[in-house]
């Protein structure tokens, strides 16, 4: 997923693209720190990463070569003609093979996270057209249901090694979606912060600590931590909004916040304290953090030619680095987002092929 808060992603999906001339130029002069493995697709032109585990197993979503009839296509020259779409399915990737995980009878599905045991979570469309949070394991898809009945919607965004799952769902009596924790066979509504209408849980560690985002009664957005039945607002760096996207097993949370001057800062939050990591380009969104505290994500900026770019970054030892400067020169890839990192430094990223323009999930493996 791409510069965004996951709360916004739960409500409306939007993607933006771009290329960093500066990043590409720097990459040609840098010593490669990673090799790049293209994970391919399920037959059509795109794939994107959802999660990566220590065994190198990946979950994500890819388009299929199959086409299905679609409705609502705009008319051409005043004549409305039939059109088609390519379904998008959840995939697992291991040992060089991408496997289609199917759906719950509908058109689409996605895999958003994976745990050490290889269990994937995400969402799958039912034959009815509803989309539900789902678990993909051993060739079987399990429907997790929703907080408010079978006709509603939900999505699972994180899973820990104990099988606890976090995500969002439509909720009874609510005008927006609510964060949930799925544990011991039950989906628990985590509510919202300060009278807000919507929330989403997008991370969980092995201790069962959940993190996510919620709007407030003032229509601001706040990151939260849920632990032992209590939702805690992580606060901000002086501005009205913050968001959190990831947590590691040490309980360190990462996200981004506005300061009093409306400048965006990536941060870490630990033991009740938010610490700015400084500023990097115009907007920087951490997406994942490993147990060593290394952070990866996406940064947005404008290059010297005035062109906007979205590039994958890594933050370690107090320094932000564009990951495009750490892959082999002439690799043919522009890394646009980094969505997961293992304890040994392997990174799952999304990338654009500089020749074909196709967007694929790629695996970055530390060189040497």
N, C-alpha and C positions, 0 to 999 in steps of 0.2 A: 504494500500500500504506500502512498506518496504524500508530498507535504500536506499534512492534514492533522487534525486531531481525530481519533477514532470515534469520538462522539459525533462529529460532523459526518464521518463516513457511515455511521449507522443510520443517519437521517437522509443523506444525499451523497451520491458518489460523484466525485469529479477528479479528473486526471489532467495534468498539464505536462507538456513536453518541452525539451530544449536541448541545446548542446553548448558545452563550454569550450570555446576556442582556447582559453587560457589553460584549462585542464588538459586538453589534448596536446598542446604544445609542451607543457611541462612533462607529460608522460613520455614524450620522445627523448627527453634528456635525463630521465630518472633511471636508477637501477631498479629492475623489476623486483617487487617484494612478493608477488603472488603469480601463480599460474591461473589461467582462466579456462574453465570447462563449461562449454555450452550444454545445457540440459535438454535442448531441443523442444519439441512440441508434441502434441497428440495428433498432429496431422495438418494443422493449419498454421497461421503465421505468428501466433503469440503464445507466450507463457509468462507467468510471474510467480515468484517465490512466496511461500507462506511461512515455512519453518524448517529448521535444520537441527539434527541431533548429533551427538558426539560420534556416532557410527557413520556419519556422512549420508544418512537417509534424509530425503527432502520431501516436503509436501508443498503443493501449490495449486495453480489453476492454469489450464491451457485450452485453447480453442481447438475444435475438431474439424476435420475436412468435410464431415457430413454437413449438409444444409437442410434446414427446415423452413417451411413457410412462415412468413412474418406478416404482421399487420401494422398499420400506422405509418408506412413508408410514404415520404412526400411525393406528390405527383411530379412528373417530368413533362414539360411542355403542355401542362394542363391535363394530362392523361394519367390516371392512377393505374399502375401496373403491379402485378404480383411481385413480391420481393422475398428474399430468403435471409436467414441468419445462420451463423455457425454457432452451435452450442458450445458452452464452456464447461469443462468437467474438472473436478478435483483429480489430482494425480499424486502418486508416490513415485519417488525416484531412488533407486538403489543399484549399486554395482553396474552403472551404465545403462540401466533400463528404466524408461518412464512407463508407468502402468496407469491406465484409466480406472478410476475408482467408482465410476457410475453415478447414479442419482437414486432418489426415492420414487422414481416413476415419472418425474418431470423432465424439463429440458436441461437445467444447469445444476452445477454443484461447485464447491470450492473447498480446499483444504488450507486452513489458516495457521496451524501450529502442529507440532509433533513432539512427543516426549521420548525419553531414552529408550523405552521399550518398543518404539515404532508405532504407537497409537496416534492416529491423526484426528484432529477435530476441525470442523468447519460448518458448512451448511449444504443442504441438498433440497432440491425442489421436488415436491410431491406431484402426483398426477393431477391433483386439484388445482395446482398453480401456486399454492402456498410454499414458502421456503422455511425450513426448520433447521435448527442446530442439529448437527449430526456427528457421530463418531464412526470413523473408518478403521476397521481392525480385522485382520484375518480374512479379508475378502467379504466382510459383512458390513452393512451400513445400519447403524442404530439411530432411530429418530429420538431425539431428546425431548421433543414436544416444545411447549411454550408455557409462559406463566398464566395465560388466559384462554386456553382452548385451542383445538386443532386447526381452526381456520385462520389463526393469527400467524405471526412471523417471529423467528429467532435466529441467532447466529452465534456459533461458538468461536472464540478468538484465541483461547489459550488453554493449555492442559499441563498439569504437573506429573511427576513420576508416580504419584499416588492415584492418578486417574481423576482428580478433581478438575473441573472444567469451569471456565469463566467466559462470559459473553454478554449478549443483550437479547431482550425479548419484549414484544408488546406485553403490556401488563394490565390486569383488570382495573378498570376505573381510571386509568392514566391516559393523558392525551399524547404522551410520548413513550419511547422505549425505556425500559429499566434494565440496569445491570443485574446479572444473575451469577450465582455460584451454584454449580451442580455437584452435589456430593452425596454419597450413600443413596443414590437412586432418586434424589429429590432436587428440584430446582428451587433455589431460595432467592426471593426478590430482595436486592440490596437497597432499593429505594433511591433517593436523590439527596442532594445537599441543599439545605436552607430553602426548602419549598420549591425547588426546581421541578420541571416537568419531565426531563429526560436524563438518562445516564447510560453508561456503557462500561463494562469491565473488560479490559484488554490484556491483562497479565495476571499470572499467579505463580508463586514460587512453591518449592516443595514443602514449606511450612504451612501452606494454605493461605498465605497473605495475598489478598487480591488488590490490584490497582486499577484505576480507571478514571473516567471523567464524568462530570455532571454539570448541567446548567443550574443556575440559581434563580431565585425569585426575581432578581434584577436583570436576568438574561445574560449574566456573565457566565464564564466557564471556569470550573475549578477541577484540578486533579484531586483524587482522593486515594486513601489507603483504607482497606477494610480488613480488620483483624479482630478475632474474638467477638464478633457480633457488633462491632463499632465501626462506623464510617468516619474517617478523619479528613478534613479539608487540609490539603498541603499548603494552602496559601499561595502567595505570589511574591514576585520581586519588586513590588510597589505599584504595579499596574492592576487592571481589573481581572485579567485572565491568566490561567495556567492550564497546562495539560500534562498528563503523564502517560507514557506508552510502554514502559518496561520495568521489570524488577528482577534482581538476581537472587540467588539463594542466601546471600548475606543480608538481604532485606534492603539493599540500596536501590532506590527508584531513580529513574531518569525521565526527563521531559523538557518542556520549554515554558517560559513565562515572559510576560511583558514587564518592563520596569516602569517607573513613574513617567518616563519620557516616551513611552510606547515603543521602545526598542525590544526586540525579541532576544532572549538569552536562553540557550540550553542550560540545564541545571542537573545536579544530583540532589536527592533528598534522603537523609538518613538520620535516625534518632531524633526526628521531629524538626530537623533543620534543613533549609533549602540553601544550597550553595551554587551561585552562578559559575558557569564555566567560561564566562566572557562572551564575546560576540564573534560570530564567524559568518561572513556574507550578510545578506539581508535577513534571512530567516533560516534557522537550522533546527531540524526535527530529529532528535534521537529516536531510534526504532528498537534497539536491543542493547543489552548490557550483559557481559559475562561475569563470572564470579571473580575475575581479576580486576573488574571495574573498567574494562575496555568497552567503549561505546561505538556503535555504528548507526548510520541513518542517512538522511538526505539533507542537503543544503541548497538553498535557492539564492541566486545572486544575478548580477548583470556584469558582463565582461567589458573590456576596454572599448570594444566596438559598439557597445550599447545593447548587445543581445542578451536576453535572459537565459539562464541555464539552471538545470537541476542536476546535481552531481551527488554520487555516493561519497560519504566521508567516514573516516575512522578517527576516534579521539583516544589517545593513550599518552601516558607520561606528560600530561598537561598540554598536549598539542593537538590541534586539528590538522588533518591531512586529507586532501582530495584523493580518494582511492584510485582515480584515473592516473595519478602520477606514480602509482605503485604496481602497475601491470605492464607487460612487455610492450615496447614500442611497436606500432603497427599491428596490434592484436585484432583490430577490426571492431572493437567494442567501445562504446561510451557508457560507463557505469552511471546509472541514473538514481539508484536507491540501494541501500544495504539494509536488509530486513532481519538478519539473524547472524549471531556469531557464537561459535563454540568455545569451550574452555581452552582449546589448543589453537584457536585463532582462525579456523576455517570460517569463511563468510559466505552467506547466501545473498546474492544481489540481483537486481533487475538491470538489464542493459539493452541498449539499442545497437543493432548492427549498423556500422557506418556505411556499409555498401547497400544493403537491402532495405534499411529502415525498419526491419522487424524488431519487435521487442521480445526478448527471451530471458528466462531465469538462467543465471550462471553461478557456478561455484568457484570461489576464490580460495586457492590452497597456498599457504605460505611456502615460498620457494626456499629450497635448501633445508 
